[in-house]
Amino acid sequence: MAGSSHGHTPAAWTGVIIAFIGFCVAGAFMVMAQPVGFWAGMALTLLGGVVGGIMRAMGLGQPKESRTLPHTAPAATREPAAAES
């Protein structure tokens, strides 16, 4: 995973940070027994995914890999032997 730069983009960081803040808000309001605050935090969590998706669509995410076939070397052919005199 470390070599693939998975998630090291502005879109990923922004989406995760917003979702984390939403999760913390929802958790705090759940402990305080405030359902409206809990659902507001859950809405923030979902907003993080939406913002991350929009930023990825704007080009701030991981580039899509092209699905090309790997290049293969041509088959080896035998050349006729040189005539010796």
MDTraj code that builds the backbone (N, CA, C; nanometers):
import mdtraj as md
import numpy as np

residues = "MET ALA GLY SER SER HIS GLY HIS THR PRO ALA ALA TRP THR GLY VAL ILE ILE ALA PHE ILE GLY PHE CYS VAL ALA GLY ALA PHE MET VAL MET ALA GLN PRO VAL GLY PHE TRP ALA GLY MET ALA LEU THR LEU LEU GLY GLY VAL VAL GLY GLY ILE MET ARG ALA MET GLY LEU GLY GLN PRO LYS GLU SER ARG THR LEU PRO HIS THR ALA PRO ALA ALA THR ARG GLU PRO ALA ALA ALA GLU SER".split()
xyz = np.array([
    [0.0806, -0.1186, 0.0000],
    [0.0000, 0.0000, 0.0000],
    [0.0857, 0.1260, 0.0000],
    [0.1971, 0.1224, 0.0660],
    [0.2762, 0.2437, 0.0777],
    [0.3301, 0.2897, -0.0571],
    [0.3595, 0.1975, -0.1452],
    [0.4161, 0.2338, -0.2731],
    [0.3139, 0.2791, -0.3756],
    [0.1855, 0.2568, -0.3492],
    [0.0848, 0.2885, -0.4493],
    [0.0284, 0.4294, -0.4360],
    [0.0676, 0.5047, -0.3351],
    [0.0165, 0.6387, -0.3037],
    [-0.1349, 0.6382, -0.2940],
    [-0.1896, 0.5334, -0.2366],
    [-0.3348, 0.5176, -0.2197],
    [-0.3864, 0.6204, -0.1198],
    [-0.4720, 0.7098, -0.1656],
    [-0.5359, 0.8051, -0.0766],
    [-0.4575, 0.9306, -0.0461],
    [-0.3429, 0.9483, -0.1063],
    [-0.2610, 1.0669, -0.0795],
    [-0.2966, 1.1775, -0.1777],
    [-0.4234, 1.2213, -0.1751],
    [-0.4692, 1.3260, -0.2656],
    [-0.5503, 1.4277, -0.1861],
    [-0.5613, 1.5505, -0.2365],
    [-0.6433, 1.6501, -0.1671],
    [-0.7890, 1.6046, -0.1515],
    [-0.8431, 1.5348, -0.2504],
    [-0.9814, 1.4883, -0.2418],
    [-0.9981, 1.3889, -0.1272],
    [-0.9055, 1.2967, -0.1143],
    [-0.9143, 1.1965, -0.0084],
    [-0.8987, 1.2599, 0.1294],
    [-0.7996, 1.3459, 0.1444],
    [-0.7769, 1.4098, 0.2740],
    [-0.8971, 1.4946, 0.3146],
    [-0.9506, 1.5730, 0.2241],
    [-1.0636, 1.6602, 0.2566],
    [-1.1863, 1.5786, 0.2935],
    [-1.2169, 1.4781, 0.2140],
    [-1.3328, 1.3945, 0.2425],
    [-1.3222, 1.3237, 0.3765],
    [-1.2054, 1.2714, 0.4077],
    [-1.1868, 1.1989, 0.5333],
    [-1.1928, 1.2945, 0.6525],
    [-1.1347, 1.4130, 0.6398],
    [-1.1376, 1.5086, 0.7504],
    [-1.2812, 1.5531, 0.7801],
    [-1.3584, 1.5830, 0.6758],
    [-1.4983, 1.6226, 0.6972],
    [-1.5776, 1.5075, 0.7587],
    [-1.5566, 1.3862, 0.7097],
    [-1.6280, 1.2712, 0.7639],
    [-1.5880, 1.2459, 0.9093],
    [-1.4614, 1.2649, 0.9422],
    [-1.4150, 1.2456, 1.0803],
    [-1.4783, 1.3475, 1.1743],
    [-1.4860, 1.4727, 1.1305],
    [-1.5502, 1.5754, 1.2123],
    [-1.6979, 1.5406, 1.2326],
    [-1.7648, 1.4964, 1.1272],
    [-1.9047, 1.4554, 1.1385],
    [-1.9227, 1.3392, 1.2341],
    [-1.8299, 1.2429, 1.2291],
    [-1.8363, 1.1283, 1.3189],
    [-1.8196, 1.1726, 1.4638],
    [-1.7270, 1.2645, 1.4882],
    [-1.7055, 1.3152, 1.6247],
    [-1.8275, 1.3924, 1.6746],
    [-1.8865, 1.4755, 1.5886],
    [-2.0071, 1.5503, 1.6257],
    [-2.1202, 1.4535, 1.6587],
    [-2.1409, 1.3525, 1.5736],
    [-2.2478, 1.2554, 1.5970],
    [-2.2241, 1.1802, 1.7274],
    [-2.1000, 1.1427, 1.7539],
    [-2.0689, 1.0714, 1.8779],
    [-2.0936, 1.1570, 2.0010],
    [-2.0556, 1.2845, 1.9955],
    [-2.0760, 1.3741, 2.1101],
    [-2.2256, 1.3937, 2.1376],
    [-2.3026, 1.4156, 2.0326],
    [-2.4455, 1.4357, 2.0528],
    [-2.5173, 1.3068, 2.0921],
    [-2.4626, 1.1927, 2.0535],
    [-2.5220, 1.0662, 2.0954],
    [-2.5045, 1.0496, 2.2470],
    [-2.3871, 1.0849, 2.2986],
    [-2.3620, 1.0760, 2.4416],
    [-2.4509, 1.1739, 2.5179],
    [-2.4767, 1.2906, 2.4596],
    [-2.5617, 1.3912, 2.5236],
    [-2.7105, 1.3640, 2.5026],
    [-2.7437, 1.2544, 2.4346],
    [-2.8828, 1.2148, 2.4081],
    [-2.9594, 1.3236, 2.3336],
    [-2.8980, 1.3781, 2.2308],
    [-2.9601, 1.4802, 2.1459],
    [-2.9711, 1.4245, 2.0043],
    [-3.0853, 1.3659, 1.9692],
    [-3.0984, 1.3005, 1.8381],
    [-3.0781, 1.3951, 1.7196],
    [-3.1225, 1.5196, 1.7320],
    [-3.1075, 1.6134, 1.6198],
    [-2.9594, 1.6393, 1.5915],
    [-2.8809, 1.6582, 1.6959],
    [-2.7366, 1.6782, 1.6783],
    [-2.6683, 1.5557, 1.6230],
    [-2.7154, 1.4383, 1.6683],
    [-2.6592, 1.3137, 1.6157],
    [-2.6806, 1.3051, 1.4650],
    [-2.8035, 1.3327, 1.4196],
    [-2.8321, 1.3224, 1.2766],
    [-2.7619, 1.4318, 1.1968],
    [-2.7386, 1.5464, 1.2596],
    [-2.6607, 1.6512, 1.1926],
    [-2.5165, 1.6037, 1.1718],
    [-2.4609, 1.5356, 1.2713],
    [-2.3268, 1.4789, 1.2570],
    [-2.3206, 1.3716, 1.1505],
    [-2.4270, 1.2903, 1.1424],
    [-2.4309, 1.1880, 1.0383],
    [-2.4402, 1.2516, 0.8996],
    [-2.5135, 1.3627, 0.8908],
    [-2.5210, 1.4346, 0.7634],
    [-2.3836, 1.4886, 0.7249],
    [-2.3078, 1.5377, 0.8235],
    [-2.1710, 1.5836, 0.7963],
    [-2.0839, 1.4686, 0.7473],
    [-2.1014, 1.3523, 0.8062],
    [-2.0240, 1.2354, 0.7641],
    [-2.0520, 1.2019, 0.6178],
    [-2.1774, 1.2036, 0.5794],
    [-2.2123, 1.1783, 0.4390],
    [-2.1619, 1.2905, 0.3485],
    [-2.1648, 1.4135, 0.3987],
    [-2.1151, 1.5266, 0.3211],
    [-1.9663, 1.5094, 0.2874],
    [-1.8912, 1.4492, 0.3775],
    [-1.7496, 1.4234, 0.3502],
    [-1.7305, 1.3364, 0.2277],
    [-1.8139, 1.2338, 0.2142],
    [-1.8052, 1.1478, 0.0958],
    [-1.8448, 1.2209, -0.0314],
    [-1.9463, 1.3057, -0.0210],
    [-1.9907, 1.3825, -0.1386],
    [-1.8830, 1.4821, -0.1812],
    [-1.8258, 1.5533, -0.0850],
    [-1.7210, 1.6513, -0.1167],
    [-1.5989, 1.5819, -0.1768],
    [-1.5593, 1.4678, -0.1205],
    [-1.4475, 1.3923, -0.1767],
    [-1.4739, 1.3479, -0.3195],
    [-1.5966, 1.3032, -0.3469],
    [-1.6327, 1.2615, -0.4826],
    [-1.6322, 1.3774, -0.5809],
    [-1.6825, 1.4921, -0.5374],
    [-1.6824, 1.6101, -0.6245],
    [-1.5396, 1.6545, -0.6536],
    [-1.4554, 1.6558, -0.5508],
    [-1.3155, 1.6961, -0.5723],
    [-1.2435, 1.5985, -0.6640],
    [-1.2742, 1.4691, -0.6514],
    [-1.2129, 1.3704, -0.7418],
    [-1.2567, 1.3954, -0.8852],
    [-1.3851, 1.4299, -0.9026],
    [-1.4362, 1.4590, -1.0368],
    [-1.3720, 1.5854, -1.0943],
    [-1.3297, 1.6768, -1.0064],
    [-1.2633, 1.7995, -1.0510],
    [-1.1155, 1.7767, -1.0844],
    [-1.0668, 1.6550, -1.0635],
    [-0.9281, 1.6244, -1.0983],
    [-0.8329, 1.6287, -0.9812],
    [-0.8829, 1.6366, -0.8589],
    [-0.7957, 1.6447, -0.7420],
    [-0.7771, 1.5097, -0.6740],
    [-0.8221, 1.4031, -0.7384],
    [-0.8102, 1.2692, -0.6815],
    [-0.7061, 1.1871, -0.7541],
    [-0.7067, 1.0599, -0.7258],
    [-0.6138, 0.9668, -0.7887],
    [-0.6486, 0.9534, -0.9371],
    [-0.5509, 0.9630, -1.0267],
    [-0.5827, 0.9470, -1.1697],
    [-0.6271, 0.8040, -1.1988],
    [-0.7195, 0.7918, -1.2930],
    [-0.7671, 0.6586, -1.3307],
    [-0.6593, 0.5872, -1.4101],
    [-0.6458, 0.4579, -1.3818],
    [-0.5466, 0.3782, -1.4546],
    [-0.6054, 0.3360, -1.5878],
    [-0.5231, 0.3421, -1.6916],
    [-0.5709, 0.2946, -1.8213],
    [-0.5645, 0.1426, -1.8224],
    [-0.6626, 0.0822, -1.8833],
    [-0.6694, -0.0638, -1.8871],
    [-0.6164, -0.1149, -2.0203],
    [-0.4875, -0.0959, -2.0432],
    [-0.4270, -0.1433, -2.1661],
    [-0.3620, -0.2784, -2.1396],
    [-0.3529, -0.3563, -2.2440],
    [-0.2867, -0.4850, -2.2317],
    [-0.1366, -0.4644, -2.2219],
    [-0.0691, -0.5479, -2.1455],
    [0.0756, -0.5322, -2.1351],
    [0.1433, -0.5580, -2.2689],
    [0.2485, -0.4836, -2.2946],
    [0.3222, -0.4971, -2.4204],
    [0.4033, -0.6262, -2.4161],
    [0.3877, -0.7068, -2.5181],
    [0.4646, -0.8309, -2.5261],
    [0.5633, -0.8204, -2.6410],
    [0.6743, -0.8831, -2.6225],
    [0.7786, -0.8827, -2.7265],
    [0.7313, -0.9688, -2.8436],
    [0.7696, -0.9311, -2.9647],
    [0.7309, -1.0132, -3.0794],
    [0.7956, -1.1515, -3.0706],
    [0.7315, -1.2479, -3.1324],
    [0.7845, -1.3840, -3.1311],
    [0.9197, -1.3876, -3.2022],
    [1.0096, -1.4642, -3.1479],
    [1.1423, -1.4758, -3.2077],
    [1.1340, -1.5535, -3.3387],
    [1.2030, -1.5042, -3.4381],
    [1.2072, -1.5742, -3.5660],
    [1.3505, -1.6144, -3.5939],
    [1.3632, -1.7238, -3.6614],
    [1.4980, -1.7710, -3.6946],
    [1.5397, -1.7160, -3.8291],
    [1.6577, -1.6642, -3.8345],
    [1.7116, -1.6159, -3.9613],
    [1.7871, -1.7307, -4.0274],
    [1.7843, -1.7333, -4.1582],
    [1.8587, -1.8419, -4.2265],
    [2.0080, -1.8282, -4.1988],
    [2.0726, -1.9427, -4.1872],
    [2.2151, -1.9431, -4.1607],
    [2.2900, -1.8905, -4.2824],
    [2.3966, -1.8185, -4.2581],
    [2.4787, -1.7650, -4.3682],
    [2.5541, -1.8811, -4.4326],
    [2.5587, -1.8786, -4.5644],
    [2.6293, -1.9835, -4.6384],
    [2.7789, -1.9640, -4.6223],
    [2.8447, -2.0729, -4.5890],
    [2.9907, -2.0655, -4.5739],
    [3.0554, -2.1104, -4.7033],
    [3.1624, -2.0459, -4.7435],
    [3.2301, -2.0836, -4.8671],
    [3.3554, -2.1600, -4.8395],
])
top = md.Topology()
chain = top.add_chain()
for i, resn in enumerate(residues, 1):
    res = top.add_residue(resn, chain, resSeq=i)
    for name in ("N", "CA", "C"):
        top.add_atom(name, md.element.get_by_symbol(name[0]), res)
traj = md.Trajectory(xyz[None], top)
